[in-house]
Amino acid sequence: MVEAATPCASSVIVSDIMHRDNAPLKVIEVSHNIVRNTKETIWLLLSKPVANVSISIAIGNRMLPVERLKTHDKLVIFSLPILVIPDKVDKTSPATKSFKILMRSDTQQLELPMQVHVSATSNASDTAEIVDKEALIASLFEFAAEGEPLALVKPLVTLLGTPDNDGCNALHVAARNKQNFALKTILSVLCEILNAPNVRGQTALHCAVRAGDADCVHYLISAGAKRNVVDNNLDTVAHYLGEAYNDAIYKEILETSSIEINRENILAKKNCYGYTPAHVAVKKLKLSLLEALIEAGAPVDIPDNNGETPLLTALYMDDADAASLLAQHNCDVNVVSNCGDTPLKIACKKKNLVMIGCLLDAGSTMDSLGTGDGRPIEADDEDVQRILNGERVEVPSVYAQDDPGEQEINELQSEESISTATSTDAATSYRLRTLKDDVSCLDYLTRLRLSKILDVEDKWTILADHLGCGHMVEFIRVCLDDSSSPTMMLLDQYESLEDMGETLGVRLIQAGNEQQ
């Protein structure tokens, strides 16, 4: 407590001690350091929350306040004002100008150097041609007479590449908003803007993957969209799969042609943090994506900027499933990070007995534990020592993956036991079906292989009858197009019915009718 009084005062002022946060303000992360549009939106992640903050742009001898300034705890978002770039003699090359972002909060001030990179051809008013009124009227009547939407788009071809304030053209907007019909229509009249980047370096394919629209992704790739283009953070569309939750998108991106595979492996590319797509899958806890990447040939031993491979990242996150999957696919189990950590060290520090045994079985050496101060003290724990000396923790059977031969035997035994249990009613026999016997639990790659076999000569209809979904056949035929797989569609619909419990109800009704 602090007391304040004078000799002649009649009272004493008592107050709590006031603490002042004198920690220096720092910029932890910035959205991008080079902007290509003078109205670009920029965000800054600061080291501590700010309340009263003012931001200005210093370019030359002028100070311009930013626009649309917003603060959210440690996050600051604002838009650049209109910046006048001096004219250049060479009009064909882009103009580049350096400027500074000045941020003031209370008594602290930060300076952040930036560059604006503006092309002389980026101004829509200089490149867009005036559309002839008669051509518009003619296309309108053509659309009215034939109902063909392309007639309305053709007169706008010269405008389709025009970017908005974020550098996005019509393809970016259609992909971002999941408008696959609009995207397909635009592609049919103009493919030149197919791989054009916006101010964040994203192509329309980046936007479509992030939006999770499999149809847009398919149309773009069919039109020739490149999968190796990187955005401002050096992320390819394969990195963006970490934000997608659609197996069909995995299929489109990961099924590359032999020409692309021979030319370069986009699955080996690192972003600005050194992350490969495999790193992203581990960090996003997407085991099925990691499995799909490995199946597609993604390398699993490339280190990030900290020297961490996907295996080390999985162990740091205590993700035993991802770590086990990587260990099973011959990754380097003795790799050393920049800070001297090895997979076995991390597993011992976390006392993950299952992973310690898994790593040792996969080839981790006791030397990777280190000696002296480099050896983790947890390695001397009694339980850890038992695993290091050869004992193993039994994995619960619900998580264990049976050998394919053993699984087939178990399935046959299960079917035999169900068929011979004559005293068991239909409802009980249905309950005996285990999770591993459920076709809805097939992983994506298995479904993909299955679809390539069953799509031929309508073999998928036999599977539909076997699953008791023969009533879906005509519906699926109606919904099919040139790019769809009837087998994938059948399995997706069957899985949805399983989730809702519909198939259980149908089978119980059928069983009841048979008993009557």
C-alpha positions as CSV (number, residue, x, y, z in Angstrom):
1,M,0.0,0.0,0.0
2,V,1.0,3.6,-0.6
3,E,0.1,6.4,1.9
4,A,0.2,10.1,1.0
5,A,-0.4,12.8,3.6
6,T,0.9,16.2,4.8
7,P,1.5,17.3,8.4
8,C,-1.6,19.6,8.3
9,A,-3.8,17.2,6.4
10,S,-7.0,15.9,8.0
11,S,-7.0,12.6,6.1
12,V,-4.7,10.1,4.6
13,I,-5.0,8.9,1.0
14,V,-4.5,5.2,0.6
15,S,-4.3,3.5,-2.7
16,D,-3.0,0.2,-4.3
17,I,0.5,0.2,-5.8
18,M,0.2,1.0,-9.6
19,H,2.1,-1.2,-11.9
20,R,3.2,0.1,-15.3
21,D,3.9,-2.2,-18.2
22,N,7.3,-1.0,-19.5
23,A,8.0,-4.0,-21.7
24,P,9.1,-2.8,-25.2
25,L,6.5,-3.1,-28.0
26,K,7.7,-5.4,-30.8
27,V,6.2,-6.6,-34.1
28,I,6.1,-10.4,-33.9
29,E,4.7,-11.0,-37.4
30,V,3.6,-9.0,-40.4
31,S,1.3,-10.1,-43.1
32,H,3.7,-9.1,-45.9
33,N,6.6,-6.8,-46.4
34,I,6.0,-6.1,-50.1
35,V,2.6,-4.8,-51.3
36,R,1.5,-4.7,-54.9
37,N,-1.5,-2.5,-54.4
38,T,-1.7,1.0,-52.8
39,K,-5.0,0.1,-51.0
40,E,-3.7,-3.2,-49.6
41,T,-4.8,-4.4,-46.2
42,I,-2.0,-5.2,-43.7
43,W,-2.1,-6.8,-40.3
44,L,0.6,-6.8,-37.6
45,L,0.9,-9.2,-34.6
46,L,2.4,-7.3,-31.7
47,S,4.2,-8.6,-28.6
48,K,1.6,-7.3,-26.2
49,P,-2.0,-5.9,-26.4
50,V,-2.4,-2.2,-27.4
51,A,-5.3,0.1,-26.8
52,N,-4.5,3.6,-28.0
53,V,-2.5,3.2,-31.2
54,S,-1.9,5.5,-34.2
55,I,-0.3,4.5,-37.5
56,S,1.0,6.7,-40.3
57,I,2.8,6.1,-43.5
58,A,6.0,8.0,-44.2
59,I,6.8,8.2,-47.9
60,G,9.3,10.8,-49.0
61,N,8.6,14.0,-47.0
62,R,4.9,13.2,-46.5
63,M,3.1,11.6,-43.6
64,L,-0.2,9.9,-44.4
65,P,-2.6,8.3,-41.9
66,V,-3.7,4.8,-42.6
67,E,-7.3,3.9,-43.2
68,R,-9.8,1.5,-41.5
69,L,-7.5,1.0,-38.4
70,K,-8.8,-1.8,-36.1
71,T,-7.2,-3.4,-33.0
72,H,-8.0,-6.7,-31.5
73,D,-5.8,-7.4,-28.5
74,K,-2.3,-8.0,-30.0
75,L,-3.6,-7.8,-33.6
76,V,-3.6,-4.5,-35.6
77,I,-5.3,-4.3,-39.0
78,F,-5.3,-1.4,-41.3
79,S,-5.4,-0.4,-45.0
80,L,-2.8,1.7,-46.8
81,P,-3.8,5.1,-48.1
82,I,-3.4,6.0,-51.8
83,L,0.3,6.2,-52.3
84,V,1.6,8.3,-55.3
85,I,4.4,6.5,-57.0
86,P,6.7,8.7,-59.1
87,D,6.5,8.2,-62.9
88,K,9.2,6.2,-64.6
89,V,10.7,6.7,-68.0
90,D,10.3,3.0,-68.7
91,K,6.5,2.4,-68.5
92,T,6.8,-1.3,-69.1
93,S,8.6,-2.2,-65.9
94,P,6.9,-1.9,-62.5
95,A,7.7,1.0,-60.2
96,T,9.0,0.2,-56.7
97,K,9.1,2.7,-53.8
98,S,10.2,2.2,-50.2
99,F,8.2,3.7,-47.3
100,K,7.9,3.3,-43.6
101,I,5.0,2.4,-41.3
102,L,5.2,4.5,-38.1
103,M,3.2,3.1,-35.2
104,R,2.8,5.0,-31.9
105,S,1.3,3.5,-28.7
106,D,1.5,5.6,-25.6
107,T,5.2,6.6,-25.3
108,Q,6.6,3.9,-27.6
109,Q,7.1,4.2,-31.4
110,L,7.9,1.5,-34.0
111,E,9.2,1.9,-37.5
112,L,8.5,-0.9,-40.0
113,P,10.2,-0.6,-43.5
114,M,8.0,-1.7,-46.4
115,Q,8.0,-1.6,-50.2
116,V,5.2,-0.9,-52.6
117,H,5.5,-2.6,-56.0
118,V,3.0,-1.1,-58.4
119,S,2.8,-2.1,-62.1
120,A,1.9,0.5,-64.7
121,T,-0.5,-2.1,-66.1
122,S,-2.3,-2.8,-62.9
123,N,-4.6,0.2,-63.2
124,A,-7.8,-1.1,-64.7
125,S,-8.7,2.2,-66.2
126,D,-5.6,2.1,-68.4
127,T,-6.1,-1.5,-69.6
128,A,-9.9,-2.0,-69.8
129,E,-11.4,-1.3,-73.2
130,I,-14.8,0.4,-73.6
131,V,-17.3,-2.2,-74.4
132,D,-19.4,-1.4,-77.4
133,K,-23.0,-0.9,-76.6
134,E,-24.2,-2.7,-79.7
135,A,-22.2,-5.8,-78.8
136,L,-23.7,-5.9,-75.4
137,I,-27.2,-5.6,-76.8
138,A,-26.4,-8.4,-79.4
139,S,-25.1,-10.7,-76.7
140,L,-28.1,-10.0,-74.5
141,F,-30.5,-11.0,-77.3
142,E,-28.4,-14.1,-78.0
143,F,-28.7,-15.1,-74.4
144,A,-32.5,-14.5,-74.5
145,A,-32.8,-16.5,-77.7
146,E,-30.6,-19.5,-76.8
147,G,-30.2,-19.4,-73.0
148,E,-26.4,-19.7,-73.3
149,P,-24.7,-17.8,-70.4
150,L,-21.5,-17.6,-72.4
151,A,-23.1,-15.0,-74.6
152,L,-23.3,-12.6,-71.7
153,V,-19.7,-13.2,-70.7
154,K,-17.9,-12.9,-74.1
155,P,-18.3,-9.1,-74.3
156,L,-16.6,-8.8,-70.9
157,V,-13.5,-10.8,-71.8
158,T,-11.3,-7.8,-71.7
159,L,-12.4,-7.0,-68.2
160,L,-12.1,-10.5,-66.7
161,G,-8.5,-10.0,-65.7
162,T,-9.2,-6.7,-63.9
163,P,-8.2,-6.9,-60.2
164,D,-10.0,-5.5,-57.3
165,N,-8.4,-3.7,-54.3
166,D,-6.9,-7.0,-53.1
167,G,-5.6,-7.9,-56.5
168,C,-8.2,-10.6,-57.0
169,N,-9.7,-11.1,-60.5
170,A,-13.0,-12.7,-61.3
171,L,-11.6,-16.3,-61.0
172,H,-10.3,-15.6,-57.4
173,V,-13.7,-14.2,-56.4
174,A,-15.6,-17.2,-57.9
175,A,-13.2,-19.7,-56.3
176,R,-13.3,-18.0,-52.9
177,N,-17.1,-17.9,-52.9
178,K,-17.5,-21.5,-54.2
179,Q,-19.3,-20.4,-57.3
180,N,-18.2,-23.3,-59.5
181,F,-20.7,-22.5,-62.3
182,A,-19.4,-19.0,-62.6
183,L,-15.8,-20.2,-62.5
184,K,-16.4,-22.8,-65.2
185,T,-18.1,-20.2,-67.4
186,I,-15.2,-17.7,-67.1
187,L,-12.7,-20.4,-67.8
188,S,-14.5,-21.3,-71.0
189,V,-13.9,-17.9,-72.5
190,L,-10.6,-16.8,-70.9
191,C,-7.8,-19.0,-69.5
192,E,-5.1,-16.4,-69.6
193,I,-5.8,-15.3,-66.0
194,L,-5.8,-18.9,-64.8
195,N,-2.6,-18.6,-62.8
196,A,-2.7,-14.9,-62.1
197,P,-1.8,-14.1,-58.4
198,N,-3.6,-11.7,-56.2
199,V,-1.7,-9.3,-53.8
200,R,-1.1,-12.3,-51.4
201,G,0.4,-14.3,-54.3
202,Q,-2.6,-16.7,-54.3
203,T,-3.9,-18.1,-57.5
204,A,-7.6,-19.1,-58.0
205,L,-6.5,-22.6,-57.2
206,H,-5.2,-21.5,-53.8
207,C,-8.6,-19.8,-53.1
208,A,-10.6,-22.9,-54.3
209,V,-8.6,-25.3,-52.0
210,R,-9.0,-23.0,-49.0
211,A,-12.7,-22.6,-49.7
212,G,-13.1,-26.4,-49.8
213,D,-14.9,-26.5,-53.2
214,A,-14.0,-29.7,-54.9
215,D,-15.8,-28.7,-58.2
216,C,-13.9,-25.5,-58.5
217,V,-10.6,-27.3,-57.8
218,H,-11.5,-29.8,-60.5
219,Y,-12.4,-27.2,-63.1
220,L,-9.2,-25.2,-62.5
221,I,-6.9,-28.2,-62.7
222,S,-8.7,-29.5,-65.8
223,A,-8.2,-26.1,-67.4
224,G,-4.4,-26.3,-66.7
225,A,-4.0,-24.5,-63.3
226,K,-0.5,-24.9,-62.0
227,R,0.0,-26.7,-58.6
228,N,3.5,-25.4,-58.1
229,V,2.8,-21.7,-57.8
230,V,3.6,-20.3,-54.4
231,D,2.0,-17.4,-52.5
232,N,3.7,-14.7,-50.6
233,N,4.5,-17.2,-47.8
234,L,5.9,-19.7,-50.3
235,D,2.9,-22.0,-49.7
236,T,1.8,-24.2,-52.6
237,V,-1.7,-25.6,-52.9
238,A,-0.4,-28.8,-51.3
239,H,0.3,-26.7,-48.1
240,Y,-3.3,-25.4,-48.3
241,L,-4.6,-29.0,-48.0
242,G,-4.2,-28.5,-44.3
243,E,-7.2,-26.3,-44.4
244,A,-9.3,-28.5,-46.6
245,Y,-11.7,-31.1,-45.3
246,N,-12.8,-32.7,-48.6
247,D,-11.2,-36.0,-49.8
248,A,-12.0,-35.2,-53.4
249,I,-9.7,-32.2,-53.1
250,Y,-6.9,-34.4,-51.8
251,K,-7.4,-36.5,-54.9
252,E,-7.3,-33.6,-57.4
253,I,-4.2,-32.1,-55.9
254,L,-2.2,-35.2,-55.1
255,E,-2.9,-37.2,-58.3
256,T,-0.3,-35.4,-60.4
257,S,0.6,-36.5,-63.9
258,S,3.9,-38.3,-64.6
259,I,5.2,-35.1,-66.3
260,E,4.7,-33.1,-63.2
261,I,6.3,-35.7,-61.0
262,N,9.4,-35.9,-63.2
263,R,9.7,-32.1,-63.4
264,E,9.5,-31.4,-59.7
265,N,7.9,-32.7,-56.5
266,I,5.7,-30.0,-55.1
267,L,5.3,-32.1,-52.0
268,A,8.9,-31.4,-51.2
269,K,8.6,-27.6,-51.3
270,K,9.1,-25.6,-48.1
271,N,7.3,-22.4,-47.2
272,C,8.8,-19.4,-45.5
273,Y,8.8,-21.3,-42.2
274,G,10.5,-24.3,-43.8
275,Y,7.3,-26.4,-43.5
276,T,6.6,-29.0,-46.2
277,P,3.0,-30.2,-46.7
278,A,3.8,-33.1,-44.4
279,H,4.7,-30.6,-41.6
280,V,1.4,-28.9,-42.2
281,A,-0.6,-32.1,-42.0
282,V,1.1,-33.0,-38.7
283,K,0.6,-29.5,-37.2
284,K,-3.1,-29.6,-38.3
285,L,-3.6,-33.0,-36.7
286,K,-4.8,-34.4,-40.0
287,L,-3.7,-38.0,-40.0
288,S,-5.6,-39.0,-43.2
289,L,-3.9,-36.1,-45.1
290,L,-0.5,-37.2,-43.8
291,E,-1.2,-40.7,-45.0
292,A,-2.4,-39.4,-48.4
293,L,0.8,-37.3,-48.7
294,I,3.0,-40.3,-47.9
295,E,1.2,-42.4,-50.4
296,A,1.6,-39.7,-53.1
297,G,5.4,-39.7,-52.5
298,A,5.8,-36.8,-50.1
299,P,9.3,-36.8,-48.5
300,V,9.1,-37.1,-44.7
301,D,12.7,-36.2,-43.7
302,I,13.0,-32.6,-44.8
303,P,13.7,-30.3,-41.8
304,D,12.0,-27.0,-41.2
305,N,13.9,-23.8,-40.3
306,N,14.4,-25.2,-36.8
307,G,15.8,-28.5,-38.0
308,E,12.6,-30.4,-37.2
309,T,11.3,-33.1,-39.5
310,P,7.6,-34.1,-39.4
311,L,8.5,-36.9,-37.0
312,L,10.0,-34.5,-34.5
313,T,7.1,-32.1,-34.8
314,A,4.6,-35.0,-34.2
315,L,6.6,-36.0,-31.1
316,Y,6.7,-32.5,-29.7
317,M,2.9,-32.4,-30.1
318,D,2.7,-35.8,-28.4
319,D,0.8,-37.1,-31.5
320,A,1.5,-40.8,-31.3
321,D,-0.6,-41.7,-34.3
322,A,1.2,-39.4,-36.7
323,A,4.6,-40.4,-35.2
324,S,3.8,-44.1,-35.6
325,L,2.7,-43.6,-39.2
326,L,5.9,-41.8,-40.0
327,A,8.1,-44.3,-38.3
328,Q,6.3,-47.1,-40.2
329,H,7.3,-45.4,-43.5
330,N,11.1,-45.5,-43.0
331,C,11.6,-41.9,-41.8
332,D,14.9,-41.1,-40.1
333,V,14.3,-42.0,-36.4
334,N,17.7,-40.8,-35.3
335,V,17.5,-37.3,-36.8
336,V,18.8,-34.4,-34.7
337,S,17.1,-30.9,-34.6
338,N,19.0,-27.6,-34.4
339,C,18.6,-27.7,-30.6
340,G,20.0,-31.2,-30.3
341,D,16.8,-33.1,-29.8
342,T,16.3,-36.6,-31.2
343,P,13.0,-38.5,-31.5
344,L,14.0,-40.8,-28.7
345,K,15.0,-37.9,-26.4
346,I,11.6,-36.2,-27.0
347,A,9.7,-39.5,-26.4
348,C,11.6,-40.0,-23.1
349,K,11.0,-36.4,-22.0
350,K,7.3,-36.9,-22.5
351,K,7.4,-40.4,-20.9
352,N,5.5,-41.7,-23.9
353,L,6.2,-45.4,-23.4
354,V,4.4,-46.5,-26.5
355,M,6.4,-44.2,-28.7
356,I,9.7,-45.1,-27.0
357,G,9.1,-48.7,-27.9
358,C,7.9,-47.8,-31.4
359,L,11.0,-45.7,-32.1
360,L,13.4,-48.4,-30.8
361,D,11.6,-51.0,-32.9
362,A,11.9,-48.7,-35.9
363,G,15.7,-48.3,-35.5
364,S,16.3,-45.6,-32.9
365,T,19.7,-46.1,-31.2
366,M,20.4,-45.7,-27.5
367,D,23.2,-43.4,-28.5
368,S,20.6,-40.9,-29.7
369,L,19.7,-40.3,-26.0
370,G,23.0,-38.5,-25.6
371,T,25.3,-38.5,-22.6
372,G,25.9,-36.3,-19.6
373,D,23.9,-33.1,-19.6
374,G,22.6,-33.9,-23.0
375,R,20.8,-37.0,-21.7
376,P,17.2,-36.3,-20.5
377,I,16.7,-37.1,-16.8
378,E,13.4,-38.8,-17.6
379,A,15.4,-41.6,-19.3
380,D,16.3,-42.8,-15.8
381,D,12.7,-43.2,-14.8
382,E,11.8,-46.7,-13.8
383,D,9.0,-47.2,-16.4
384,V,11.1,-45.6,-19.2
385,Q,14.0,-47.9,-18.3
386,R,11.8,-51.0,-18.7
387,I,10.9,-50.0,-22.2
388,L,14.5,-49.1,-23.1
389,N,15.6,-52.5,-21.8
390,G,13.2,-54.4,-24.1
391,E,9.8,-54.4,-22.5
392,R,6.8,-53.1,-24.6
393,V,3.5,-51.6,-23.6
394,E,0.6,-53.5,-25.1
395,V,-1.4,-51.2,-27.4
396,P,-5.2,-51.5,-26.8
397,S,-6.8,-53.6,-29.5
398,V,-9.2,-50.8,-30.5
399,Y,-6.2,-48.8,-31.8
400,A,-4.2,-51.7,-33.1
401,Q,-4.0,-52.3,-36.8
402,D,-4.4,-55.9,-37.7
403,D,-2.3,-57.6,-40.4
404,P,-4.4,-57.8,-43.6
405,G,-4.3,-61.6,-43.4
406,E,-5.4,-61.6,-39.7
407,Q,-8.1,-59.1,-40.4
408,E,-9.5,-61.2,-43.2
409,I,-9.5,-64.3,-40.9
410,N,-11.2,-62.3,-38.1
411,E,-13.9,-61.1,-40.6
412,L,-14.6,-64.6,-41.8
413,Q,-14.8,-65.9,-38.2
414,S,-17.2,-63.0,-37.4
415,E,-19.4,-63.8,-40.4
416,E,-19.4,-67.5,-39.5
417,S,-20.3,-66.8,-35.8
418,I,-23.2,-64.6,-37.0
419,S,-24.5,-67.1,-39.5
420,T,-24.4,-70.0,-37.0
421,A,-26.1,-68.1,-34.2
422,T,-29.6,-69.2,-35.2
423,S,-31.0,-68.3,-31.8
424,T,-29.8,-64.7,-32.2
425,D,-32.4,-62.3,-33.6
426,A,-31.7,-60.0,-36.5
427,A,-31.2,-56.9,-34.3
428,T,-28.6,-58.6,-32.2
429,S,-26.7,-60.1,-35.2
430,Y,-26.5,-56.6,-36.7
431,R,-24.9,-55.3,-33.5
432,L,-22.2,-58.0,-33.8
433,R,-20.8,-56.2,-36.8
434,T,-17.6,-54.6,-35.7
435,L,-16.2,-51.2,-36.6
436,K,-13.5,-52.7,-38.8
437,D,-16.2,-54.5,-40.9
438,D,-17.9,-51.2,-41.7
439,V,-17.3,-50.0,-45.3
440,S,-17.9,-46.4,-44.2
441,C,-14.6,-46.6,-42.3
442,L,-12.5,-47.0,-45.4
443,D,-9.8,-44.4,-45.7
444,Y,-9.6,-42.1,-48.6
445,L,-6.9,-43.8,-50.5
446,T,-8.7,-47.2,-50.2
447,R,-11.8,-45.6,-51.6
448,L,-9.8,-44.1,-54.4
449,R,-8.3,-47.4,-55.4
450,L,-11.7,-49.1,-55.1
451,S,-13.4,-46.5,-57.3
452,K,-10.9,-47.0,-60.1
453,I,-11.9,-50.7,-60.2
454,L,-15.7,-50.4,-59.6
455,D,-16.4,-47.4,-61.9
456,V,-15.6,-49.7,-64.9
457,E,-18.7,-51.4,-66.4
458,D,-21.0,-50.2,-63.6
459,K,-19.5,-52.7,-61.1
460,W,-20.4,-50.1,-58.3
461,T,-24.0,-51.1,-58.6
462,I,-23.1,-54.6,-57.3
463,L,-21.6,-52.9,-54.3
464,A,-24.7,-50.8,-53.8
465,D,-26.9,-53.9,-53.8
466,H,-24.5,-55.6,-51.3
467,L,-24.7,-52.6,-49.0
468,G,-28.5,-52.6,-49.2
469,C,-28.4,-49.3,-51.1
470,G,-29.8,-50.4,-54.4
471,H,-32.4,-47.7,-54.1
472,M,-29.6,-45.1,-54.5
473,V,-28.4,-46.3,-57.9
474,E,-30.8,-44.2,-60.0
475,F,-30.3,-41.2,-57.9
476,I,-26.5,-41.4,-58.3
477,R,-26.9,-41.9,-62.0
478,V,-28.8,-38.6,-62.2
479,C,-26.3,-36.7,-60.2
480,L,-23.2,-38.0,-62.1
481,D,-21.2,-35.8,-64.5
482,D,-18.0,-36.4,-66.4
483,S,-15.8,-35.7,-63.5
484,S,-17.6,-37.6,-60.8
485,S,-17.0,-41.2,-59.5
486,P,-20.1,-43.1,-58.8
487,T,-18.3,-45.4,-56.4
488,M,-17.0,-42.4,-54.4
489,M,-20.5,-40.9,-54.4
490,L,-22.0,-44.1,-53.2
491,L,-19.6,-44.5,-50.3
492,D,-20.1,-40.9,-49.3
493,Q,-23.8,-41.3,-49.2
494,Y,-23.5,-44.6,-47.4
495,E,-21.3,-43.0,-44.8
496,S,-23.8,-40.2,-44.3
497,L,-26.6,-42.8,-43.7
498,E,-24.4,-44.6,-41.2
499,D,-23.8,-41.3,-39.3
500,M,-27.5,-40.7,-39.1
501,G,-28.3,-44.3,-38.1
502,E,-30.5,-44.7,-41.1
503,T,-29.1,-48.0,-42.3
504,L,-29.7,-49.6,-38.9
505,G,-33.3,-48.6,-39.0
506,V,-33.7,-49.9,-42.6
507,R,-32.1,-53.3,-41.7
508,L,-34.2,-53.7,-38.6
509,I,-37.4,-53.1,-40.5
510,Q,-36.2,-55.6,-43.2
511,A,-35.3,-58.2,-40.6
512,G,-38.7,-57.7,-38.9
513,N,-40.5,-58.3,-42.2
514,E,-38.4,-61.4,-42.9
515,Q,-39.3,-62.9,-39.5
516,Q,-43.0,-62.3,-40.2
